[in-house]
Amino acid sequence: MKHVIEVFDKQTEELLLSVEIPRNRHDKLAKLMDWQTVEDEFDGYDLSPEQVQTLEAWTGKSLKDANHIVQLVCIE
């Protein structure tokens, strides 16, 4: 299972960036996302500014911008 951050343009909804979260962050990601069940990991999520900031630190990528939608998805 892979978790990926997807960044979209707010106006066009065009995918601008896709960043894989390192597998060694899985346990921390579960805590960050407050997943309660295994099934929660398979849902898609809009990310809060705090979550985006943490994920930027983990990935070394700049993700946030006023014109972006940042989401977390699971790719099996």
N, C-alpha and C positions, 0 to 999 in steps of 0.2 A: 504494500500500500504506500502510495506517495501522496504527500500533501503539497499543494502548489498555491502560491499567491498569484492572483491574476489582477492586473491593473488595467482599468478601462477608462477611456475618455468619457466624461459625463454627457457631453452633447451628442457625440456620434455613436457611443457605446462600442467603439472600436477597441479591440484588445491591443494594448500598448506594450505590455511586458508580462512575462510569465516567469516566476522564480520558484524553484523547488526548495522546500525546507529540508535541511539535512536530516537524515534518519536518526542521527544521534540526539536530536532535539525532541523526539516523539513524546517522551514522558513530560517534558516541560511544556510542549505544545498542548497536551491534554489538560494540563493545569491552567495554562493561559486561556484556553477556550472554555474552561469549566465544563468539560464533557463529563456526563454522569453515567453514560452507558457506552458500550462498544459501538452501538449503532450511531451514536452522535458523531462519530468520526467521519461518517460517510456523507453527512449533510454539507451544503454550501453555506457560507457565512459572510455577511458584510462585516468588516472589521472596524473596531473602534479606533480612535486616534492612539490610545494607549497600546492596543494590540499591534497596530502598525509600527509604532516606535520600537517595540520589543523585537518584532520580526525584522525590522531594518538592521538592528544590532546583530541579530543572528545570521543574516544573509549578506550583510555588507552592501546592500542595495538601497537606493533612495526610492521609496514607494509612494510617499504622500505628496499631494499637490491639491490645491483647491479645486482643480478641474478633473480630478481622478475619483473613480470608484475603486476601492480595494477590497477584494474578496479572497476567501480561502476555500479551496475545493479539494476534494479527494479524487485522485486518479488511481484506479486499481491496475 
